[in-house]
Amino acid sequence: MNTNDNQAGQAVVPANTTAKEGDVAAGTKKEGWFYTDVVKEHFFSPKNFLDQESSADHPYKGMVGSPACGDAMKVWLKIEKDADGIDRITDFKWKTFGCASAIASTSMLSVMVTENGGLAVDDALKLRPQDIMMRLGGLPARKVHCSVLGDKALRAAINDYFRKSGQVEKIIIEQGRMIDKVLKITDHDIEEAVLEGADTLEKLQQKTKVGTGDPSCIPEVEQLLRFYKDKYFG
């Protein structure tokens, strides 16, 4: 392994690299780095990382994204009933193709859902990207989408559990109409991003990566961008 690579297969940013404008999370800037110490810990030493997919014996799997167009995440879950009959996530393995933020987000997510005996499935479904970012101490503004992907990969794996355990009525359907079918981004996701300040296609892609997974949807994305800007900001 190259000394500049970490075990998840990503190049390590040299310590003297200067952060670019817009890449610094508020209150976390340090000389030579634009990631928090927690993010760096999970990047250099990922938790619950699965090296060989063939060794996975976890029955429930979720995936979001595509390596061909950017970040992709695969997660494997073990879900068991506790003494009170509550379904809990007792183990979470993962593999991520992406940047330091994508790796750190998935690593942190794996810790969050398995700590203290495992998170109840119902509570895991309530986790949102903001919860992951809070535990990481923040992410660079252009990397927020990484925690969004982790959130969606977890829900996909839980849906797999619902299917295989015969609880089809509990399967979660992504809110809104699917726009980017590769990254599973809906019109609701685009609406939320516009409300958070994404007023150009570039900013929208920084937040969601919409269109990088399915470029054919770009014209519709631009139409939705104009619609939501007019709707909320005139």
C-alpha positions as CSV (number, residue, x, y, z in Angstrom):
1,M,0.0,0.0,0.0
2,N,1.3,3.4,-0.9
3,T,2.2,5.5,2.2
4,N,-0.1,8.3,1.0
5,D,-3.1,6.0,0.9
6,N,-5.4,4.9,3.7
7,Q,-6.9,1.5,4.2
8,A,-10.2,2.6,2.5
9,G,-8.2,3.2,-0.7
10,Q,-8.2,7.0,-0.7
11,A,-5.2,9.4,-1.1
12,V,-4.3,11.2,2.1
13,V,-4.1,14.9,1.7
14,P,-0.5,16.1,2.6
15,A,-0.4,18.0,5.9
16,N,0.9,21.2,4.3
17,T,-2.0,21.4,1.8
18,T,-3.7,24.8,2.0
19,A,-7.4,24.7,2.3
20,K,-9.3,26.3,-0.5
21,E,-11.9,29.0,0.1
22,G,-15.2,27.5,1.0
23,D,-13.7,24.2,2.2
24,V,-13.5,25.1,5.8
25,A,-16.2,24.2,8.2
26,A,-17.0,27.0,10.6
27,G,-14.9,27.0,13.8
28,T,-12.8,24.0,12.7
29,K,-9.9,25.6,10.7
30,K,-6.4,24.6,11.6
31,E,-3.1,25.3,10.0
32,G,-2.7,22.9,7.1
33,W,-6.0,21.1,7.5
34,F,-9.6,21.8,6.6
35,Y,-11.1,18.8,8.4
36,T,-11.9,18.4,12.1
37,D,-9.8,16.0,14.3
38,V,-12.8,13.6,14.4
39,V,-13.1,13.5,10.6
40,K,-9.3,12.8,10.4
41,E,-9.6,10.1,12.9
42,H,-12.3,8.3,11.0
43,F,-10.5,8.9,7.7
44,F,-7.1,7.5,8.8
45,S,-8.6,4.7,11.0
46,P,-12.1,3.9,9.6
47,K,-14.3,2.0,12.0
48,N,-16.2,-1.2,10.9
49,F,-14.7,-1.1,7.4
50,L,-15.2,-4.2,5.3
51,D,-12.1,-5.0,3.2
52,Q,-13.3,-8.0,1.3
53,E,-16.9,-8.0,0.3
54,S,-16.9,-11.8,-0.1
55,S,-16.4,-12.1,3.6
56,A,-19.6,-10.2,4.4
57,D,-22.0,-12.5,6.3
58,H,-24.5,-9.7,7.1
59,P,-27.8,-10.5,5.5
60,Y,-29.1,-7.0,4.8
61,K,-27.4,-4.7,2.2
62,G,-27.9,-1.2,1.0
63,M,-26.1,0.8,-1.7
64,V,-26.3,4.3,-3.1
65,G,-24.3,6.1,-5.7
66,S,-22.0,4.9,-8.4
67,P,-18.1,4.7,-8.5
68,A,-18.2,5.7,-12.1
69,C,-19.6,9.2,-11.3
70,G,-18.3,9.9,-7.8
71,D,-19.1,8.7,-4.3
72,A,-20.6,5.3,-3.8
73,M,-21.5,3.6,-0.5
74,K,-22.3,0.0,0.3
75,V,-23.4,-1.0,3.8
76,W,-24.2,-4.4,5.4
77,L,-26.3,-4.8,8.5
78,K,-27.0,-7.4,11.1
79,I,-30.4,-6.8,12.8
80,E,-31.5,-8.9,15.8
81,K,-34.3,-8.7,18.3
82,D,-33.3,-7.8,21.9
83,A,-34.9,-9.2,25.1
84,D,-37.8,-6.8,24.7
85,G,-38.5,-7.9,21.1
86,I,-37.1,-4.7,19.6
87,D,-35.2,-4.9,16.3
88,R,-31.7,-3.6,16.8
89,I,-28.7,-3.0,14.5
90,T,-26.1,-5.2,16.1
91,D,-23.4,-4.8,13.4
92,F,-22.7,-2.4,10.5
93,K,-20.0,-3.0,7.9
94,W,-19.4,-0.8,5.0
95,K,-17.3,0.1,2.0
96,T,-17.1,3.5,0.4
97,F,-15.7,4.8,-2.8
98,G,-15.1,8.5,-2.3
99,C,-13.3,11.3,-0.6
100,A,-12.2,11.8,3.0
101,S,-15.6,13.2,4.0
102,A,-17.5,10.2,2.4
103,I,-15.2,7.7,4.3
104,A,-15.4,9.6,7.6
105,S,-19.2,10.0,7.3
106,T,-19.8,6.3,6.7
107,S,-17.4,5.3,9.5
108,M,-19.1,7.6,12.0
109,L,-22.5,6.4,10.9
110,S,-21.4,2.8,11.6
111,V,-20.4,3.8,15.1
112,M,-23.6,5.7,15.8
113,V,-25.9,2.8,14.9
114,T,-24.0,0.1,16.7
115,E,-22.9,1.8,20.0
116,N,-24.6,1.0,23.3
117,G,-25.9,-2.4,22.2
118,G,-27.2,-1.2,18.8
119,L,-29.7,1.4,17.7
120,A,-33.3,0.3,17.4
121,V,-34.3,0.2,13.7
122,D,-37.0,2.7,14.2
123,D,-34.5,5.2,15.8
124,A,-32.0,4.5,13.0
125,L,-34.6,5.6,10.5
126,K,-34.8,9.0,12.3
127,L,-31.1,9.7,11.8
128,R,-30.4,12.6,9.4
129,P,-27.3,14.0,7.7
130,Q,-27.1,16.8,10.3
131,D,-26.7,14.2,13.1
132,I,-23.7,12.6,11.3
133,M,-22.1,16.0,10.7
134,M,-22.6,17.0,14.3
135,R,-20.8,14.0,15.6
136,L,-18.0,14.7,13.1
137,G,-17.7,18.3,14.3
138,G,-18.7,19.6,10.9
139,L,-17.8,19.0,7.3
140,P,-16.5,21.4,4.5
141,A,-19.4,23.1,2.9
142,R,-18.8,21.3,-0.4
143,K,-18.8,17.9,1.2
144,V,-22.2,18.0,3.0
145,H,-23.6,15.6,0.3
146,C,-21.3,12.8,1.7
147,S,-23.3,12.5,4.9
148,V,-26.5,12.6,2.8
149,L,-25.3,9.5,0.9
150,G,-24.6,7.7,4.2
151,D,-28.1,8.4,5.4
152,K,-29.6,7.0,2.2
153,A,-27.4,3.9,2.2
154,L,-28.5,3.1,5.7
155,R,-32.2,3.4,4.8
156,A,-31.7,1.2,1.7
157,A,-30.2,-1.5,3.9
158,I,-33.1,-1.2,6.4
159,N,-35.5,-1.5,3.5
160,D,-33.7,-4.7,2.5
161,Y,-34.3,-6.0,6.0
162,F,-38.0,-5.1,5.8
163,R,-38.3,-6.9,2.5
164,K,-36.5,-10.1,3.7
165,S,-38.3,-10.2,7.0
166,G,-41.8,-9.9,5.4
167,Q,-42.4,-6.4,6.8
168,V,-43.1,-4.9,3.4
169,E,-45.6,-2.4,4.8
170,K,-42.6,-0.7,6.6
171,I,-40.5,-0.1,3.5
172,I,-39.6,3.6,3.3
173,I,-40.2,5.2,-0.1
174,E,-38.0,8.2,-0.7
175,Q,-40.1,11.4,-0.3
176,G,-40.8,13.1,-3.6
177,R,-40.3,12.1,-7.3
178,M,-37.0,10.4,-8.2
179,I,-34.9,12.8,-10.4
180,D,-31.4,11.2,-10.3
181,K,-32.1,7.5,-10.3
182,V,-28.4,6.5,-9.7
183,L,-27.9,8.7,-6.6
184,K,-31.5,8.4,-5.6
185,I,-32.1,12.2,-5.4
186,T,-35.6,13.4,-5.4
187,D,-37.3,16.7,-6.3
188,H,-37.8,17.1,-2.5
189,D,-34.0,16.9,-2.0
190,I,-33.6,19.6,-4.7
191,E,-36.2,21.8,-3.0
192,E,-34.5,21.5,0.4
193,A,-31.1,22.4,-1.2
194,V,-32.6,25.5,-2.8
195,L,-34.1,26.6,0.6
196,E,-30.6,26.1,2.1
197,G,-29.1,28.6,-0.5
198,A,-28.3,26.5,-3.6
199,D,-29.3,29.1,-6.2
200,T,-27.2,27.8,-9.1
201,L,-26.7,24.4,-10.7
202,E,-23.1,24.3,-9.4
203,K,-24.2,25.0,-5.8
204,L,-27.0,22.5,-6.1
205,Q,-24.5,19.8,-7.2
206,Q,-22.1,20.7,-4.4
207,K,-24.9,20.0,-1.9
208,T,-26.5,16.9,-3.6
209,K,-24.3,15.8,-6.6
210,V,-27.6,15.6,-8.6
211,G,-26.9,14.9,-12.2
212,T,-23.4,13.5,-11.7
213,G,-25.0,10.1,-11.3
214,D,-27.5,10.5,-14.1
215,P,-26.4,13.4,-16.5
216,S,-29.6,12.9,-18.5
217,C,-31.6,14.5,-15.7
218,I,-29.8,17.8,-15.8
219,P,-32.4,19.6,-18.0
220,E,-35.1,18.6,-15.5
221,V,-32.9,19.6,-12.6
222,E,-32.4,23.1,-14.0
223,Q,-36.1,23.4,-14.6
224,L,-36.8,22.5,-10.9
225,L,-34.1,24.9,-9.8
226,R,-35.8,27.8,-11.6
227,F,-39.2,26.7,-10.3
228,Y,-38.1,26.5,-6.6
229,K,-36.1,29.8,-6.8
230,D,-39.2,31.6,-8.2
231,K,-41.5,29.9,-5.7
232,Y,-39.5,30.9,-2.6
233,F,-37.5,33.9,-3.6
234,G,-39.4,35.6,-6.4
